[in-house]
Amino acid sequence: MGRAKVLVVEDDQAINDALRDRFAAEGYDVRQAVDGPGGVAAAESERPDVVVLDVMLPGFDGLEVCRRIQAVRPVPVLMLTARDDQADILVGLGVGADDYLTKPFSMREVVARVGALLRRVERARLLVESGPDHVEVGALVLHPVARRVEVGADEVHLTPLEFDLLLCLAGSAGQVLTRERLLAEVWGWAAAGTAATRTVDSHVKALRAKIGADRIRTVHGVGYALEVVA
């Protein structure tokens, strides 16, 4: 994928520099910011391929940074949070974050997550180029090229990853897809631990809030299925 550009927005300079050094060693082109305003400015001027974003930042927090940069140009965001709180995580996903890691984290895990995000973006692009112009599941209609979703007469705004997750479920409507399969096809993760499967659960919960809880059925201990609902 060439030298993908990573923007690291982290106010702890030691962590910021450690991330910079690790990403540079992995062949990435790295840019840095240490506060909210700097993160937004860097995202606009540098046009990164992916953003690694701390939640707690001076100026304004990472949620506001994510909201502002996604309003200008969609870009995959890995959010770093010191709190493993489901409500905080759902707020982050709601403003456009694609994935999250709880501190403390390993550098290896951050690099792996960023690589998976970049692969997801490329897979989504190829899927749009080769797939149908729209997908209908009951009253739910997806338009892959425009990345729009309609529920009946209403258009629903989804984050890029929410759209990819819904499109994956829609491609096998009525069938139960395991969390492991969803992680492989949507996130590009080859292996799944407890934290990884919780990522799926968090995104499904956020997606249900937007398209209707009855449209996604849970099969406990297995995964999820998109239901045909008029």
Long-range contacts (C-beta under 8 A, 24 or more apart in sequence): 1-118, 1-122, 3-27, 3-28, 3-29, 4-28, 4-29, 4-49, 4-50, 4-118, 5-29, 5-30, 5-31, 5-46, 5-47, 5-48, 5-49, 5-50, 6-30, 6-31, 6-48, 6-49, 6-50, 6-51, 6-52, 6-114, 7-31, 7-32, 7-33, 7-39, 7-42, 7-43, 7-46, 7-48, 7-50, 7-51, 7-52, 8-32, 8-33, 8-52, 9-33, 9-34, 9-36, 9-38, 9-39, 9-42, 9-51, 9-52, 9-53, 9-54, 9-57, 9-62, 9-65, 10-34, 10-52, 10-53, 10-54, 10-57, 10-80, 11-35, 11-54, 11-56, 11-57, 11-58, 12-54, 15-54, 18-107, 19-52, 19-107, 19-110, 22-107, 22-110, 22-111, 23-111, 23-114, 26-111, 28-114, 34-58, 35-59, 36-60, 36-61, 36-62, 36-64, 36-65, 39-65, 39-69, 40-65, 40-68, 40-69, 43-69, 43-72, 43-73, 43-75, 44-69, 44-72, 47-73, 48-75, 49-75, 49-76, 49-118, 49-121, 50-75, 50-76, 50-77, 50-78, 50-114, 50-117, 50-118, 51-75, 51-76, 51-77, 51-78, 52-77, 52-78, 52-80, 52-110, 52-114, 53-77, 53-78, 53-79, 53-80, 53-97, 54-79, 54-80, 54-81, 55-79, 55-80, 55-81, 55-82, 55-83, 55-88, 55-92, 56-82, 62-92, 63-91, 63-92, 63-95, 66-92, 66-95, 66-96, 66-97, 67-95, 67-96, 69-96, 70-95, 70-96, 70-159, 74-160, 76-117, 76-118, 76-120, 76-121, 76-160, 76-161, 78-110, 78-113, 78-114, 78-117, 80-105, 86-202, 89-202, 90-202, 90-205, 90-206, 93-159, 93-161, 93-162, 93-202, 93-203, 93-206, 94-159, 94-206, 96-159, 96-160, 97-159, 98-159, 98-160, 98-161, 99-161, 99-187, 99-199, 100-199, 100-202, 102-195, 112-189, 115-188, 116-187, 116-188, 116-189, 117-187, 119-188, 120-161, 120-164, 120-186, 120-187, 120-188, 121-160, 123-188, 124-160, 124-164, 127-167, 135-167, 135-170, 135-171, 137-170, 137-173, 137-226, 137-228, 138-215, 138-227, 138-228, 138-229, 138-230, 139-229, 139-230, 140-170, 140-211, 140-215, 140-226, 140-229, 142-166, 142-167, 142-170, 149-211, 151-211, 151-212, 156-210, 156-211, 157-210, 158-207, 158-210, 161-186, 161-203, 162-203, 162-206, 162-207, 162-210, 165-203, 165-204, 165-207, 166-207, 166-211, 166-226, 169-216, 169-224, 169-225, 169-226, 170-226, 172-225, 172-226, 173-225, 173-226, 173-227, 173-228, 174-225, 174-226, 174-227, 174-228, 175-225, 176-217, 176-219, 176-222, 176-223, 176-224, 176-225, 177-223, 177-224, 177-225, 178-222, 178-223, 179-222, 179-223, 179-224, 180-223, 181-223, 182-223, 182-224, 200-224
